[in-house]
Amino acid sequence: MFDIGIEKFALLLVLAVIIFGPDQLPRVARQAGQTLRQLRRLAADATSDLKEGLGPEYADLDVADLSPRRFIQKHLIDDFDEPHQVERLGAGLHGGGRAPYDTEAT
């Protein structure tokens, strides 16, 4: 999830001790853990409410697929077999090629 090396983790630990002090650090860490658990529970509840509200037709819905990046990758880019087809799609999206209303070439 996080790409933190040992050096960065040690630096964060030293900063936390300097900012909060060694006597307050356990309390702050406990509160941070509780907040993280509450956020995860909230996200899980929202996901289950969404699936329940959509009904049994969407029981296999993966909420991560609703991300714009994954949606485009899944529904547009993965449908192409060859890399040059993706390049043509990109050229069409950025103004390259013919406009859809260009009737001269038809």
MODELLER restraints for C-alpha pairs under 7 A, 6 or more apart:
rsr = mdl.restraints
at = mdl.atoms
rsr.add(forms.Gaussian(group=physical.xy_distance, feature=features.Distance(at['CA:17:A'], at['CA:25:A']), mean=6.56, stdev=0.5))
rsr.add(forms.Gaussian(group=physical.xy_distance, feature=features.Distance(at['CA:51:A'], at['CA:58:A']), mean=6.72, stdev=0.5))
rsr.add(forms.Gaussian(group=physical.xy_distance, feature=features.Distance(at['CA:51:A'], at['CA:59:A']), mean=6.39, stdev=0.5))
rsr.add(forms.Gaussian(group=physical.xy_distance, feature=features.Distance(at['CA:65:A'], at['CA:71:A']), mean=5.60, stdev=0.5))
rsr.add(forms.Gaussian(group=physical.xy_distance, feature=features.Distance(at['CA:77:A'], at['CA:86:A']), mean=6.46, stdev=0.5))
rsr.add(forms.Gaussian(group=physical.xy_distance, feature=features.Distance(at['CA:80:A'], at['CA:86:A']), mean=6.64, stdev=0.5))
rsr.add(forms.Gaussian(group=physical.xy_distance, feature=features.Distance(at['CA:91:A'], at['CA:97:A']), mean=6.63, stdev=0.5))
